[in-house]
Amino acid sequence: MAVDHGGPLVPVDPEPGPRWWGRIRIGYNAACALAGFVLCGPWAYVLASARAEAGLAAAWVIATIPLTVAGFLDNARRIEALHANPELWAPRLKAAIARTLLWALAEATALTLPITTLIYAITGVSS
């Protein structure tokens, strides 16, 4: 038994969507990264003080948890903005804020922890 799910209206070969490099919006991400760089100072200070007081592993845990939450939030807001009515600005604004927050957290983590971790891994000196 064969079941035809589409009928005559379904195209034989649907047109492929844009490639992944065509979907990346370079200007949007650059603007969010620049705004995130302006905002990353307080979080970098928190990570640096956590690294000095609680240790390097604790600072990585403190950095990773909010980064993961911001990543999920960014993904949810991006999908919400993608499927929202084109005339609505609020979902796109929420998506931009979430992306900027994600960039700020990632930049603060990148500026604060990897070099210290590398120095500790190579030399064994923690300060």
N, CA, C and O of each residue as an XYZ file, in Angstrom:
508
protein
N       0.840     -1.161      0.000
C       0.000      0.000      0.000
C       0.891      1.232      0.000
O       1.808      1.324      0.816
N       0.651      2.152     -0.869
C       1.420      3.390     -0.956
C       0.505      4.560     -0.620
O      -0.634      4.639     -1.080
N       1.040      5.466      0.200
C       0.277      6.641      0.604
C       0.986      7.874      0.041
O       2.175      8.084      0.282
N       0.256      8.665     -0.696
C       0.796      9.897     -1.236
C       0.445     11.024     -0.274
O      -0.722     11.391     -0.139
N       1.468     11.576      0.399
C       1.214     12.590      1.421
C       1.076     13.997      0.855
O       0.527     14.875      1.520
N       1.551     14.220     -0.327
C       1.579     15.593     -0.794
C       0.591     15.904     -1.885
O      -0.013     16.976     -1.890
N       0.424     15.021     -2.772
C      -0.442     15.319     -3.895
C       0.288     16.138     -4.940
O       1.516     16.213     -4.924
N      -0.442     16.742     -5.833
C       0.196     17.463     -6.935
C       0.759     18.830     -6.544
O       1.475     19.439     -7.338
N       0.454     19.331     -5.339
C       0.899     20.677     -4.966
C       2.280     20.695     -4.317
O       2.870     21.765     -4.165
N       2.799     19.549     -3.938
C       4.110     19.509     -3.292
C       5.190     19.559     -4.369
O       5.152     18.774     -5.316
N       6.158     20.479     -4.237
C       7.228     20.528     -5.234
C       8.091     19.277     -5.166
O       8.289     18.697     -4.098
N       8.593     18.879     -6.305
C       9.401     17.662     -6.378
C      10.699     17.838     -5.610
O      11.000     17.035     -4.726
N      11.458     18.844     -5.916
C      12.688     19.155     -5.208
C      12.571     20.568     -4.651
O      12.693     21.535     -5.402
N      12.337     20.703     -3.351
C      12.220     22.056     -2.799
C      13.555     22.790     -2.884
O      14.625     22.183     -2.837
N      13.461     24.096     -3.010
C      14.667     24.914     -3.093
C      15.383     24.886     -1.745
O      14.748     25.047     -0.703
N      16.694     24.684     -1.758
C      17.418     24.700     -0.486
C      17.480     26.116      0.071
O      17.485     27.096     -0.673
N      17.527     26.198      1.379
C      17.654     27.502      2.021
C      19.069     28.030      1.881
O      19.929     27.370      1.297
N      19.308     29.203      2.409
C      20.665     29.753      2.319
C      21.639     28.909      3.143
O      21.257     28.298      4.141
N      22.877     28.885      2.720
C      23.912     28.148      3.445
C      24.157     28.804      4.796
O      23.728     29.934      5.028
N      24.847     28.097      5.688
C      25.042     28.619      7.035
C      25.815     29.928      7.023
O      25.561     30.790      7.864
N      26.761     30.106      6.085
C      27.518     31.352      6.045
C      26.687     32.498      5.481
O      27.033     33.664      5.666
N      25.610     32.179      4.804
C      24.712     33.221      4.320
C      23.731     33.687      5.378
O      23.172     34.779      5.278
N      23.517     32.849      6.405
C      22.596     33.206      7.480
C      23.260     34.007      8.579
O      22.570     34.621      9.393
N      24.597     34.018      8.624
C      25.301     34.780      9.650
C      25.224     36.259      9.288
O      25.595     36.665      8.186
N      24.748     37.036     10.213
C      24.653     38.477      9.979
C      25.861     39.133     10.640
O      25.879     39.345     11.853
N      26.854     39.447      9.841
C      28.133     39.916     10.364
C      27.991     41.273     11.053
O      28.550     41.473     12.131
N      27.266     42.192     10.461
C      27.102     43.512     11.063
C      26.348     43.454     12.386
O      26.710     44.142     13.340
N      25.304     42.637     12.444
C      24.512     42.493     13.671
C      25.371     41.913     14.790
O      25.368     42.419     15.912
N      26.106     40.844     14.476
C      26.947     40.237     15.499
C      28.095     41.146     15.907
O      28.486     41.153     17.074
N      28.642     41.911     14.975
C      29.710     42.848     15.318
C      29.189     43.957     16.232
O      29.872     44.354     17.177
N      27.988     44.456     15.956
C      27.405     45.489     16.818
C      27.113     44.941     18.211
O      27.363     45.617     19.209
N      26.584     43.718     18.283
C      26.326     43.099     19.594
C      27.627     42.833     20.340
O      27.684     42.997     21.558
N      28.676     42.425     19.620
C      29.974     42.178     20.257
C      30.579     43.474     20.783
O      31.159     43.492     21.868
N      30.451     44.550     20.028
C      30.973     45.841     20.484
C      30.208     46.333     21.711
O      30.816     46.806     22.672
N      28.895     46.225     21.684
C      28.099     46.621     22.855
C      28.407     45.710     24.041
O      28.450     46.174     25.181
N      28.621     44.428     23.789
C      28.974     43.503     24.864
C      30.338     43.805     25.448
O      30.558     43.621     26.645
N      31.273     44.275     24.596
C      32.597     44.626     25.092
C      32.529     45.812     26.045
O      33.291     45.887     27.009
N      31.623     46.727     25.776
C      31.435     47.874     26.661
C      30.877     47.424     28.011
O      31.198     48.004     29.048
N      30.037     46.382     27.988
C      29.379     45.920     29.213
C      30.136     44.837     29.975
O      29.722     44.482     31.079
N      31.219     44.301     29.439
C      31.833     43.128     30.048
C      32.719     43.446     31.252
O      33.131     42.522     31.953
N      33.021     44.692     31.514
C      33.909     45.066     32.616
C      33.477     44.586     33.986
O      34.287     43.981     34.689
N      32.231     44.825     34.407
C      31.832     44.363     35.741
C      31.891     42.837     35.890
O      32.272     42.337     36.949
N      31.519     42.097     34.845
C      31.566     40.638     34.951
C      33.015     40.149     34.979
O      33.321     39.171     35.662
N      33.905     40.813     34.250
C      35.324     40.458     34.300
C      35.891     40.718     35.691
O      36.726     39.955     36.176
N      35.441     41.792     36.333
C      35.884     42.084     37.698
C      35.402     41.008     38.669
O      36.152     40.591     39.552
N      34.160     40.557     38.513
C      33.627     39.484     39.367
C      34.429     38.206     39.170
O      34.769     37.531     40.142
N      34.730     37.872     37.933
C      35.505     36.662     37.659
C      36.926     36.766     38.191
O      37.464     35.788     38.710
N      37.535     37.928     38.071
C      38.890     38.109     38.587
C      38.923     38.009     40.101
O      39.839     37.408     40.662
N      37.942     38.586     40.766
C      37.911     38.474     42.227
C      37.582     37.048     42.664
O      38.100     36.590     43.682
N      36.747     36.347     41.931
C      36.469     34.940     42.254
C      37.707     34.088     42.026
O      37.974     33.162     42.793
N      38.468     34.394     40.974
C      39.709     33.668     40.715
C      40.712     33.892     41.837
O      41.419     32.963     42.230
N      40.782     35.116     42.358
C      41.743     35.423     43.423
C      41.316     34.830     44.763
O      42.163     34.382     45.535
N      40.018     34.820     45.047
C      39.554     34.380     46.365
C      39.196     32.900     46.423
O      39.537     32.225     47.394
N      38.521     32.387     45.409
C      38.027     31.011     45.473
C      38.866     30.035     44.662
O      38.764     28.824     44.858
N      39.679     30.535     43.768
C      40.514     29.659     42.958
C      40.086     29.651     41.507
O      39.014     30.136     41.144
N      40.956     29.085     40.692
C      40.742     29.092     39.255
C      39.577     28.201     38.826
O      38.795     28.577     37.954
N      39.463     27.031     39.433
C      38.359     26.124     39.070
C      37.008     26.727     39.422
O      36.051     26.613     38.655
N      36.930     27.364     40.578
C      35.672     28.008     40.974
C      35.321     29.156     40.033
O      34.151     29.371     39.717
N      36.328     29.886     39.592
C      36.067     30.984     38.655
C      35.536     30.439     37.331
O      34.652     31.049     36.728
N      36.062     29.298     36.866
C      35.547     28.697     35.628
C      34.103     28.238     35.804
O      33.290     28.388     34.893
N      33.782     27.681     36.965
C      32.396     27.262     37.216
C      31.484     28.480     37.266
O      30.389     28.471     36.703
N      31.944     29.526     37.944
C      31.147     30.752     38.034
C      30.960     31.380     36.646
O      29.925     31.994     36.385
N      31.927     31.237     35.772
C      31.817     31.794     34.423
C      30.947     30.935     33.514
O      30.219     31.459     32.670
N      31.021     29.619     33.684
C      30.351     28.710     32.755
C      28.839     28.666     32.950
O      28.099     28.594     31.969
N      28.376     28.706     34.162
C      26.930     28.580     34.414
C      26.142     29.740     33.802
O      25.185     29.480     33.073
N      26.491     31.007     34.057
C      25.738     32.083     33.393
C      25.913     32.098     31.875
O      25.003     32.500     31.149
N      27.079     31.661     31.392
C      27.290     31.602     29.953
C      26.365     30.579     29.312
O      25.834     30.818     28.228
N      26.166     29.449     29.966
C      25.255     28.428     29.447
C      23.814     28.925     29.454
O      23.084     28.739     28.480
N      23.412     29.550     30.538
C      22.054     30.089     30.631
C      21.834     31.164     29.572
O      20.783     31.200     28.931
N      22.821     32.041     29.387
C      22.693     33.088     28.368
C      22.651     32.499     26.964
O      21.975     33.039     26.088
N      23.358     31.407     26.741
C      23.309     30.745     25.435
C      21.933     30.187     25.137
O      21.422     30.355     24.030
N      21.326     29.523     26.114
C      19.962     29.015     25.925
C      18.969     30.162     25.745
O      18.075     30.079     24.903
N      19.117     31.226     26.524
C      18.234     32.385     26.400
C      18.386     33.040     25.029
O      17.396     33.435     24.413
N      19.619     33.154     24.556
C      19.851     33.729     23.234
C      19.190     32.892     22.152
O      18.572     33.436     21.236
N      19.311     31.590     22.248
C      18.701     30.708     21.258
C      17.173     30.828     21.283
O      16.532     30.885     20.234
N      16.602     30.865     22.480
C      15.144     30.979     22.599
C      14.642     32.315     22.050
O      13.632     32.358     21.347
N      15.337     33.389     22.365
C      14.923     34.715     21.882
C      15.099     34.839     20.370
O      14.299     35.492     19.701
N      16.151     34.210     19.831
C      16.372     34.253     18.391
C      15.258     33.517     17.654
O      14.777     33.989     16.624
N      14.850     32.375     18.172
C      13.761     31.609     17.553
C      12.438     32.365     17.693
O      11.625     32.387     16.769
N      12.234     32.980     18.853
C      11.016     33.778     19.052
C      10.952     34.937     18.059
O       9.893     35.214     17.497
N      12.073     35.612     17.843
C      12.098     36.734     16.901
C      11.938     36.256     15.457
O      11.347     36.952     14.632
N      12.459     35.081     15.158
C      12.352     34.538     13.809
C      10.905     34.251     13.428
O      10.508     34.467     12.283
N      10.122     33.770     14.375
C       8.745     33.381     14.087
C       7.715     34.446     14.481
O       6.511     34.211     14.375
N       8.178     35.599     14.927
C       7.251     36.663     15.306
C       6.778     37.414     14.064
O       7.360     37.300     12.986
N       5.721     38.175     14.243
C       5.207     39.030     13.177
C       6.289     40.045     12.797
O       6.901     40.638     13.686
N       6.537     40.260     11.514
C       7.590     41.199     11.108
C       7.379     42.627     11.591
O       8.334     43.402     11.643
N       6.166     42.988     11.942
C       5.900     44.353     12.396
C       6.190     44.545     13.882
O       6.222     45.683     14.349
N       6.397     43.485     14.627
C       6.659     43.597     16.058
C       8.150     43.828     16.313
O       9.000     43.121     15.773
N       8.450     44.825     17.142
C       9.832     45.144     17.455
C      10.308     44.477     18.735
O      11.503     44.221     18.884
N       9.401     44.192     19.660
C       9.798     43.673     20.971
C      10.556     42.347     20.881
O      11.579     42.211     21.552
N      10.116     41.366     20.095
C      10.897     40.122     20.030
C      12.301     40.326     19.452
O      13.249     39.671     19.885
N      12.436     41.221     18.485
C      13.755     41.475     17.920
C      14.650     42.227     18.896
O      15.858     41.995     18.944
N      14.061     43.116     19.662
C      14.816     43.836     20.681
C      15.269     42.888     21.787
O      16.406     42.978     22.250
N      14.392     41.979     22.213
C      14.771     40.983     23.216
C      15.888     40.083     22.703
O      16.794     39.725     23.455
N      15.826     39.717     21.427
C      16.870     38.878     20.841
C      18.208     39.620     20.794
O      19.256     39.030     21.055
N      18.170     40.898     20.465
C      19.405     41.682     20.427
C      19.999     41.853     21.823
O      21.218     41.805     21.989
N      19.152     42.050     22.818
C      19.635     42.177     24.196
C      20.242     40.861     24.668
O      21.290     40.857     25.314
N      19.595     39.754     24.352
C      20.127     38.451     24.750
C      21.458     38.172     24.060
O      22.373     37.640     24.689
N      21.587     38.524     22.771
C      22.847     38.305     22.054
C      23.950     39.189     22.622
O      25.095     38.751     22.740
N      23.614     40.438     22.976
C      24.599     41.338     23.570
C      25.054     40.820     24.926
O      26.242     40.876     25.247
N      24.126     40.321     25.717
C      24.478     39.738     27.015
C      25.381     38.524     26.845
O      26.344     38.354     27.592
N      25.077     37.692     25.876
C      25.914     36.524     25.606
C      27.324     36.947     25.197
O      28.305     36.371     25.667
N      27.427     37.941     24.331
C      28.744     38.434     23.942
C      29.489     39.025     25.135
O      30.692     38.808     25.275
N      28.800     39.762     25.989
C      29.455     40.363     27.159
C      30.011     39.282     28.083
O      31.141     39.396     28.558
N      29.235     38.244     28.338
C      29.708     37.170     29.204
C      30.873     36.411     28.571
O      31.839     36.072     29.254
N      30.785     36.149     27.284
C      31.859     35.421     26.601
C      33.146     36.248     26.550
O      34.236     35.710     26.747
N      33.026     37.533     26.292
C      34.216     38.377     26.231
C      34.859     38.551     27.595
O      36.085     38.540     27.704
N      34.055     38.712     28.638
C      34.614     38.832     29.986
C      35.333     37.551     30.385
O      36.400     37.600     30.998
N      34.757     36.411     30.043
C      35.404     35.138     30.347
C      36.699     34.998     29.560
O      37.713     34.557     30.102
N      36.671     35.366     28.299
C      37.866     35.244     27.464
C      38.976     36.199     27.903
O      40.157     35.883     27.760
N      38.608     37.352     28.431
C      39.618     38.307     28.882
C      40.183     37.970     30.255
O      41.293     38.392     30.580
N      39.453     37.227     31.061
C      39.841     37.019     32.444
C      40.509     35.671     32.699
O      41.521     35.624     33.398
N      39.985     34.587     32.165
C      40.400     33.270     32.633
C      41.380     32.471     31.773
O      42.244     31.815     32.356
N      41.322     32.467     30.462
C      42.176     31.535     29.707
C      43.679     31.741     29.876
O      44.415     30.757     29.958
N      44.152     32.959     29.929
C      45.586     33.188     30.053
C      46.081     32.705     31.411
O      47.136     32.075     31.495
N      45.339     32.990     32.469
C      45.716     32.508     33.796
C      45.706     30.986     33.840
O      46.581     30.378     34.457
N      44.729     30.370     33.197
C      44.669     28.908     33.155
C      45.861     28.340     32.401
O      46.440     27.339     32.826
N      46.232     28.954     31.303
C      47.379     28.491     30.535
C      48.673     28.631     31.337
O      49.507     27.727     31.333
N      48.838     29.746     32.014
C      50.035     29.942     32.842
C      50.082     28.909     33.954
O      51.140     28.346     34.236
N      48.958     28.658     34.580
C      48.915     27.663     35.644
C      49.201     26.264     35.097
O      49.901     25.484     35.743
N      48.672     25.939     33.921
C      48.897     24.622     33.345
C      50.353     24.415     32.945
O      50.879     23.310     33.078
N      51.012     25.468     32.454
C      52.397     25.331     32.007
C      53.364     25.352     33.177
O      54.279     24.532     33.247
N      53.165     26.283     34.093
C      54.152     26.481     35.166
C      53.762     25.844     36.486
O      54.634     25.496     37.282
N      52.474     25.686     36.734
C      52.027     25.176     38.021
C      51.913     26.256     39.087
O      51.566     25.960     40.230
N      52.200     27.492     38.731
C      52.112     28.605     39.673
C      50.716     29.187     39.566
O      50.251     29.493     38.468
N      50.034     29.343     40.711
C      48.646     29.798     40.672
C      48.476     31.292     40.794
O      47.341     31.759     40.694
N      49.501     32.068     41.000
C      49.332     33.511     41.093
C      50.229     34.265     40.185
O      50.191     35.496     40.161
